[in-house]
Amino acid sequence: MTQVMSAPVLSEPAVQQHLLRRLAASCFAVLTFVAAAMPLPAQARSAPESFADLAEEVTGAVVNISASTTVEARNRTLPQLPPGTPFEDLFEEFFNRRGQQGGPNGDSTPSRPRRSNSLGSGFVIDPSGIVVTNNHVIGDANDISVIFSDGTRLKAEIVGKDSKIDLAVLKVKSDKPLKAVRFGDSETIRPGDWVMAIGNPFGLGGSVTAGIVSARGRNIESGPYDNYIQTDASINKGNSGGPLFNMNGEVIGINTAILSPTGGSVGIGFAVPSSSAVPIIEQLREFGETRRGWLGVRIQNVDDATAEALNLGTARGALIAGVDEKGPAKPAGLEVGDVIVRFDGKEVKDSRDLPRIVSSTPVGKEVDVVIVRKGTEETKKVTLGRLEDSEQQASLQQPSTETPTVTRQALGLNLSGITEEMRRRYSLKDDTKGVVITRVDPNSAASDKRIQAGEVIVEVNQEPVSSPADVTKKIDDLKGQGRKSALLLIANAQGEVRFVALSIE
């Protein structure tokens, strides 16, 4: 006989407990799945326990630089004093103490050559004896020594130097391969990353300091290609030319400057990024000099008012204020008023970007230059020339028709046609064309933008003007179009031009 087994009968409380357990298990499974699918929140990494291993690994490649310069002093004639003056002995003693031998009555004798010394830092980048430092560390020195951590002292010769980003490459001869360090990619570092500096502050060689990257892309107005890494790792006098390391022992910067009211470290130091330094170092090693690309334009920044006047949308790019007649930009079709927004595939966010990008581009390379001209993007092909130290940016003189008229007023400016009397009053060149400014209202926006009497308005919104009536008509037209500002091209007495955007509301 088949026996039928019945399911156990559960009481009501037991059923409730069973259902609750099943529900809890299901909820836990869902939460576990969701947690696994969600990205983990970013967690700050703790500071390194010690920098000792890193410092020990790279210190042998960091050197002290001793540079001496001998200056031939010129003969110096001492002041002529009346015979028998009671101060004769006093003056003689004073000048003798200062190294100016000779009597106080006009006697002159040659002074001894004067020797000046400087101390800095550097680092070896090639075991054959290639050393990198700052240009200002060696200056015009005629006796340079490289001192290693073990006390070895070697004479150095200059391979090449560049004052624009303050770099110098030296060469020493050694009987054995030298300890060297490698460059890293400074473009990958971020504010907050740990860095370590080693150098020779105040003559105390082999000093190690650590900190973080405070900022990137700093402009400290020291040169045309400023693009510094800012760090709070202690940098003092004598650290110049030394390396700034990342945590992989790679050089991502060359310590160059400090910002300090006292001359000592206040936690604001600056280093040339490796991305800027490496191309220059390679050129100096290969050619003994730099070979930078040259576009042949004079540029200025684009502010919000200028961007609105040019239909740019947002303030960006580099505004061309002058084109060199002999430069590469001229035959490529670049014009005054064009805004360069991309160069060789790289975005030009503001005018400071363009010189750095152009200078690092190989001479002779054909590149695409994206410009905005009257609100429309265009692409021009330019074959770069070579920037020479003596290269001067040519001023552009705009063509217009001279029509002297009576004075008018607009935008806080008194305007007049260019007459012979105006040319004499403001020393204007014979070929200067446009509308001369005879007075600037001190309470106007034009005064705030430093427009001055004697300057000449050449264009309004990229259209030439030849009379005050032209200026007022174009401003009225802009108001009718609902525009908020007018873009003026203004020339000074020397013919140098710049763009100024003024509100017309």
C-alpha positions in Angstrom: 0.0 0.0 0.0 1.3 3.3 -1.0 1.8 5.7 1.9 1.2 9.3 1.3 3.3 11.7 3.3 1.7 15.1 4.0 3.6 18.3 4.3 4.2 19.5 7.8 1.7 22.0 9.0 3.3 25.3 10.2 1.8 27.6 12.7 1.0 31.2 11.7 4.0 32.7 13.6 6.3 30.2 12.0 5.0 31.1 8.6 5.7 34.8 9.2 9.2 34.1 10.4 9.9 32.0 7.3 8.6 34.7 5.0 10.7 37.4 6.7 13.9 35.3 6.4 13.2 34.8 2.6 12.6 38.6 2.2 15.8 39.5 4.1 17.8 37.1 1.9 16.4 38.6 -1.3 17.1 42.2 -0.2 20.7 41.3 0.8 21.2 39.7 -2.6 19.9 42.8 -4.4 22.0 45.2 -2.3 25.1 43.1 -2.9 24.5 43.2 -6.7 23.9 47.0 -6.7 27.0 47.7 -4.6 29.2 45.5 -6.9 27.9 47.5 -9.9 28.5 50.9 -8.5 32.0 52.5 -8.8 34.0 52.9 -5.6 34.3 56.5 -4.3 37.8 58.1 -4.8 39.9 57.6 -1.7 42.9 59.9 -0.9 46.2 58.1 -0.8 48.2 58.5 2.3 51.6 60.3 2.2 54.6 58.2 1.5 56.0 56.6 4.7 59.5 57.8 3.7 61.3 59.4 0.8 64.6 57.8 1.8 64.6 55.0 -0.8 63.8 57.4 -3.6 66.3 59.9 -2.5 69.0 57.2 -2.2 68.2 56.0 -5.7 68.6 59.4 -7.5 71.0 61.5 -5.3 74.1 60.3 -7.1 72.9 62.0 -10.3 72.3 65.4 -8.7 75.3 67.7 -8.8 76.4 71.1 -7.5 77.4 73.7 -10.0 80.1 76.2 -9.3 80.5 79.0 -11.9 83.1 81.7 -11.8 83.3 84.8 -13.9 86.4 87.0 -14.1 85.6 90.6 -15.0 88.4 93.1 -16.1 87.8 96.2 -14.0 88.2 99.5 -15.8 90.5 102.3 -14.6 88.6 104.6 -12.3 89.5 108.2 -11.8 89.0 109.5 -8.2 87.3 112.8 -7.4 89.4 116.0 -7.8 89.8 117.6 -4.4 91.3 121.1 -3.6 94.9 120.9 -2.3 95.2 120.8 1.4 91.5 119.9 2.0 91.0 118.6 5.5 89.1 115.6 4.1 91.9 114.5 1.8 93.1 111.7 4.1 89.5 110.6 4.7 88.7 110.3 1.0 92.0 108.4 0.3 91.3 105.9 3.0 87.7 105.4 1.8 88.6 104.7 -1.8 91.6 102.5 -0.9 89.3 100.4 1.2 87.0 100.0 -1.8 89.9 98.7 -3.9 90.3 102.0 -5.9 94.0 102.6 -5.6 95.3 106.1 -6.3 95.2 109.5 -4.7 92.2 111.7 -4.3 93.5 114.4 -6.6 92.7 112.7 -9.9 95.4 110.0 -9.9 94.2 106.9 -11.7 95.6 103.4 -11.5 94.3 100.1 -13.0 92.2 98.0 -10.6 92.7 94.3 -10.3 90.4 91.9 -12.2 87.2 91.2 -10.2 86.0 87.6 -9.8 82.4 86.7 -9.1 81.1 83.3 -8.1 77.7 81.6 -8.2 76.4 78.3 -6.8 73.6 76.3 -8.2 72.4 72.7 -8.9 72.1 70.4 -11.8 71.6 66.8 -12.7 73.1 64.2 -15.1 70.9 63.0 -17.9 73.4 60.9 -19.8 76.1 58.6 -18.3 78.6 60.0 -20.9 78.6 63.3 -18.9 75.7 65.5 -20.1 74.5 67.8 -17.3 71.4 70.0 -17.2 71.1 73.2 -15.2 69.6 76.7 -15.4 71.1 79.3 -17.7 71.1 81.9 -15.0 73.3 79.6 -12.8 76.2 79.7 -15.3 75.5 83.1 -16.9 78.6 84.3 -18.7 80.9 82.2 -16.5 84.3 81.3 -18.0 85.1 78.6 -15.3 82.5 76.0 -14.5 82.9 73.0 -12.2 80.5 70.2 -11.6 80.7 68.7 -8.1 79.3 65.2 -7.4 77.9 63.8 -4.2 81.1 61.8 -3.6 83.2 65.0 -3.8 84.5 64.4 -7.3 85.0 67.8 -9.1 85.1 67.9 -12.9 85.5 70.9 -15.2 82.6 71.5 -17.5 82.1 73.1 -20.9 79.0 74.6 -22.2 77.2 72.6 -24.9 74.4 75.2 -25.4 72.1 77.5 -23.4 68.8 79.2 -23.8 67.8 82.3 -21.9 64.1 82.2 -22.9 63.2 79.2 -20.7 66.4 79.4 -18.6 68.2 76.2 -19.5 71.8 75.2 -20.1 73.4 71.9 -21.1 77.0 71.2 -19.9 79.5 68.4 -20.8 82.0 66.8 -18.4 84.6 64.2 -19.1 84.7 61.2 -16.7 86.8 58.0 -16.6 83.7 56.0 -15.8 80.0 56.1 -16.7 78.1 58.5 -14.5 74.9 58.0 -12.6 72.0 59.5 -14.6 68.3 60.1 -14.2 65.6 60.1 -16.8 62.8 62.5 -17.7 59.2 61.8 -17.0 56.0 63.2 -18.5 55.1 66.4 -16.8 51.7 66.5 -18.6 50.5 63.6 -16.5 51.0 65.2 -13.1 48.1 66.8 -11.2 47.9 69.4 -8.4 48.2 67.4 -5.2 50.7 64.8 -6.5 53.8 64.3 -4.4 57.1 65.6 -5.7 60.7 65.7 -4.3 63.4 68.3 -4.9 67.1 67.8 -4.5 69.7 70.6 -4.8 72.3 72.8 -3.3 70.5 75.5 -1.3 72.8 78.1 0.2 75.7 75.8 -0.6 74.4 72.9 1.4 74.7 70.2 -1.3 72.5 67.1 -1.4 69.5 68.7 0.4 66.3 66.8 -0.1 62.9 68.4 0.3 59.4 67.1 -0.5 55.9 68.5 -1.1 53.1 68.5 -3.6 52.4 70.0 -7.0 50.4 73.2 -6.1 49.4 74.2 -9.7 50.4 73.8 -13.3 50.7 76.3 -16.2 51.8 79.2 -14.1 52.8 82.5 -15.8 55.2 84.5 -13.7 56.1 87.0 -16.4 59.7 85.8 -16.7 59.7 85.1 -20.4 57.6 84.5 -23.5 57.1 80.8 -22.8 56.1 80.7 -19.2 54.4 77.5 -18.3 55.8 76.6 -14.8 54.9 73.9 -12.3 54.2 75.4 -8.9 55.3 73.4 -5.9 55.4 73.8 -2.2 58.5 71.6 -1.9 61.1 73.9 -0.3 63.2 75.7 -3.0 65.8 78.2 -1.9 68.8 80.1 -3.4 71.1 77.4 -4.8 68.3 75.0 -5.7 68.2 76.6 -9.2 68.8 74.0 -11.9 68.1 71.1 -9.7 65.6 68.3 -10.5 62.0 68.0 -9.3 61.2 64.3 -9.2 57.9 62.4 -9.2 57.5 59.3 -7.1 58.9 57.1 -9.8 62.2 58.8 -9.7 61.7 60.6 -13.0 62.5 64.3 -13.5 59.2 66.2 -14.3 60.6 69.7 -13.7 63.7 71.8 -13.3 63.7 74.1 -10.3 64.1 77.6 -11.5 62.5 80.4 -9.4 60.9 81.2 -6.1 58.3 83.8 -5.1 59.5 85.3 -1.9 59.6 88.8 -0.2 62.7 87.7 1.8 64.6 85.6 -0.7 63.9 82.4 1.2 61.4 79.7 0.7 57.8 80.5 1.6 56.3 77.5 -0.1 56.0 78.9 -3.6 58.5 77.5 -6.0 58.5 77.1 -9.8 60.0 74.5 -12.1 60.2 74.3 -15.9 58.1 71.3 -16.8 59.9 68.5 -18.6 57.5 68.8 -21.5 58.9 72.2 -22.2 62.5 71.4 -21.3 63.2 68.2 -23.2 62.7 69.6 -26.8 65.1 72.5 -26.0 67.6 70.2 -24.4 67.6 68.0 -27.5 68.1 71.0 -29.7 71.0 72.3 -27.6 72.7 68.9 -27.7 72.3 68.5 -31.4 72.9 72.0 -32.7 74.4 73.9 -29.7 71.5 76.4 -30.1 67.7 76.5 -30.2 65.8 76.3 -33.4 62.2 77.5 -32.7 59.4 77.7 -35.1 58.3 81.2 -36.2 54.8 82.3 -37.4 55.4 86.0 -37.9 52.4 87.5 -36.1 51.9 89.9 -33.2 49.1 88.7 -31.0 47.0 89.8 -28.0 44.5 88.2 -25.7 40.8 88.0 -26.3 38.6 89.3 -23.4 34.8 88.9 -23.2 34.0 92.2 -24.8 36.3 91.4 -27.8 34.8 87.9 -28.1 31.4 89.4 -28.3 32.5 91.9 -30.9 34.0 89.2 -33.0 31.1 86.7 -32.7 33.4 84.2 -31.0 30.9 83.1 -28.5 33.4 82.7 -25.6 36.7 84.3 -25.0 39.3 82.1 -26.5 42.2 82.0 -28.9 44.9 84.5 -29.9 43.9 87.7 -31.7 46.3 88.7 -34.5 47.1 92.4 -34.1 50.0 92.5 -36.6 51.4 90.4 -39.5 55.1 90.5 -40.3 55.5 91.3 -44.0 58.4 88.9 -44.3 57.0 86.1 -42.0 55.3 82.8 -42.9 51.8 84.0 -41.9 51.6 86.6 -44.7 51.8 84.3 -47.7 49.5 81.8 -45.9 46.7 84.4 -45.8 46.6 85.2 -42.1 45.3 88.7 -41.5 44.9 91.3 -38.7 41.7 90.5 -36.8 41.9 86.8 -37.3 41.6 84.7 -34.1 43.8 81.6 -34.0 41.9 78.9 -32.1 43.9 75.8 -33.1 47.5 75.3 -34.2 48.8 72.0 -35.6 46.0 70.1 -33.9 46.5 71.8 -30.5 43.8 74.0 -28.9 44.8 77.6 -28.3 42.9 78.6 -25.2 44.4 82.0 -24.9 47.2 84.1 -26.4 49.8 82.7 -24.0 49.4 79.2 -25.5 50.3 80.2 -29.0 54.0 81.2 -28.6 54.7 78.0 -26.7 53.0 75.8 -29.3 54.7 77.5 -32.2 58.1 77.6 -30.7 58.1 73.8 -30.0 57.0 73.0 -33.6 59.8 72.0 -36.0 61.1 74.6 -38.4 59.9 74.0 -41.9 56.8 72.0 -40.9 53.6 72.7 -42.7 50.8 73.0 -40.2 47.1 73.6 -40.2 46.1 76.8 -38.5 42.4 77.1 -37.6 41.2 80.8 -37.4 37.9 82.6 -36.8 37.4 85.4 -39.3 34.3 87.5 -39.0 32.5 84.7 -37.1 33.4 81.9 -39.5 36.1 79.2 -38.9 38.7 78.7 -41.7 41.8 76.6 -41.9 45.0 77.9 -43.3 48.2 76.0 -44.1 51.4 77.6 -42.9 55.0 76.5 -43.4 56.9 77.6 -40.3 60.0 79.7 -40.4 62.8 79.9 -37.8 62.7 82.3 -35.0 65.9 84.4 -34.8 66.8 86.2 -31.6 67.0 89.4 -33.5 63.6 88.9 -35.2 61.4 91.9 -34.8 57.6 91.8 -35.2 56.7 94.3 -38.0 54.0 96.7 -37.3 51.0 96.7 -39.6 49.8 99.9 -41.1 46.2 99.6 -42.4 45.1 101.2 -45.7 42.4 103.8 -45.6 41.4 107.1 -47.3 42.4 110.3 -45.6 39.5 112.7 -45.4 40.1 115.5 -42.8 36.8 116.4 -41.1 35.6 118.4 -38.1 35.9 116.9 -34.6 33.1 114.5 -33.4 32.6 112.7 -30.2 31.9 108.9 -29.6 32.5 106.4 -26.8 34.0 109.1 -24.7 36.5 110.1 -27.4 36.9 113.3 -29.3 37.8 112.4 -32.9 39.3 114.2 -35.8 40.5 113.5 -39.3 44.2 113.4 -39.8 45.5 116.8 -40.9 49.0 118.1 -41.3 48.5 120.0 -38.0 47.5 116.7 -36.3 50.5 115.0 -37.7 52.8 117.6 -36.2 51.0 117.8 -32.9 51.0 114.0 -32.3 54.2 113.1 -34.3 52.2 110.8 -36.6 54.0 109.2 -39.5 53.3 110.4 -43.0 51.7 107.1 -44.0 49.4 106.8 -40.9 45.8 106.5 -41.9 42.6 106.6 -39.9 40.9 108.8 -37.3 43.0 110.6 -34.7 41.8 110.7 -31.0 42.2 114.3 -29.7 40.8 113.8 -26.2 39.7 110.9 -23.9 37.0 111.4 -21.2 38.8 110.4 -18.0 35.5 108.9 -16.7 34.9 106.7 -19.8 35.6 103.0 -20.5 38.1 104.2 -23.1 40.2 105.8 -20.3 39.9 102.5 -18.4 41.3 100.7 -21.4 44.2 103.2 -21.5 43.4 104.7 -24.8 45.2 108.0 -25.2 45.0 111.3 -27.1 47.3 111.1 -30.2 46.4 107.4 -30.9 44.6 106.6 -34.2 41.5 104.5 -34.8 42.3 102.4 -37.9 39.3 100.0 -37.9 35.9 99.6 -36.3 34.8 96.0 -36.1 37.4 95.0 -38.7 36.3 97.6 -41.2 38.6 100.6 -42.0 37.6 104.1 -41.1 38.9 107.4 -42.5 36.8 110.0 -40.8 35.0 110.6 -37.5 31.7 110.2 -39.4 32.8 106.7 -40.4 33.3 105.8 -36.7 30.0 107.2 -35.5 28.1 105.5 -38.3 29.6 102.1 -37.7 28.9 102.4 -33.9 25.2 103.3 -34.8 25.0 100.3 -37.1 26.3 98.0 -34.3 23.7 99.4 -31.9 21.0 98.7 -34.5 22.2 95.1 -34.7 21.9 94.7 -31.0 25.6 94.4 -30.4 27.0 95.2 -27.0 30.5 96.3 -27.9 32.6 97.7 -30.7 36.1 96.4 -31.6 38.6 99.2 -32.4 41.9 98.7 -34.0 44.1 101.4 -32.6 47.6 102.5 -33.7 50.1 104.6 -31.7 52.5 107.1 -33.1 55.0 104.4 -33.9 52.5 102.5 -36.0 52.1 99.6 -33.5 48.5 98.4 -33.4 46.3 96.7 -30.8 42.6 95.8 -30.5 40.4 97.3 -27.9 36.8 96.4 -27.3 34.5 99.2 -25.9 31.0 98.8 -24.6 28.4 100.8 -26.7 25.4 100.2 -24.5 
